[in-house]
Structure formats: structure tokens, C-alpha cells
Amino acid sequence: MTLLIRFECPQCNETLFIDLQDFAPGRRQLCKNCQTPGRITNASLERFSSDLRQFCQN
């Protein structure tokens, strides 16, 4: 089972899904649609926290 982190593109509002294993602090995640760097939002962090809790329970 993979655990994905959701990013929201600030330019086109596309949602990006990044595998936790590919995530590294300071690493740029580009939108596949418009090539703008992605960002983590508060909503994304809340979903990630929920997904992580669910992942750990399995």
C-alpha cells in the first residue's frame, strides 16, 4: 500500500498526488499540467494526517 501526499497547484488548482517515498523537504514538486511548483495547503495536511492514521491502523 502506498501513502500519497496531496499538493494543490497554485496556478491551475490541479491536485497532485506524490508518493510519500518520493517526498523530500525542499524538493520541488511540479504540476504535471502547467509546470508550476506545487504547495501543501492546510487542507492537504489535514487529509494527510487522516490518511496517515488510517494507514497505520492497517
N, C-alpha and C positions, 0 to 999 in steps of 0.2 A: 504494500500500500504506500502510495506517495502522498506527501503532505505539500500542498500548494499554498503559496503566499499570493494574495491578490493585490495588484497595483492598479491605480487608475491613471490613465494618461491625462495630463492637464490640458492638452491641446485638443484632442478629439473625443475625450471621455471614454475611450475604449478600455475595457477591463483586461488586464494582462495577468496571466497565471504563471508564476515562477516556482519551480520545484525547490523545496527548502534546501536540498543538497547543492543547488546552483546559486543560492543566495550567499552573498558575502558583503559585509559592511564596506561602503564606499564603491562598490561595483555598480556601474551604470546599467540600468535595465531600459532598453529602448523599446518603444511601442512598435509593434510589427506593422501597424497601419500607417503611421506618419513619421516614425523615427525620432520622436520626441522622448527625452528621458522620462521614465515613469516615476511615480512617487507613492509612498504609503500614506493613506489617509487614516483618520481616527476610526472610521467605519471599517476600513480594511484591517486595522489592528484588532478591533473587537471581533470581527469574523475569524481572524487568525487565532485569537485566543480561544474562541469557542471550538474551532476545528481542532486545535491542539489538544484541548481537554478530551474531545471525542476520540481523537487518535490514540491518546494514552490509555483510554479505557478499553480499547480493543485489544 
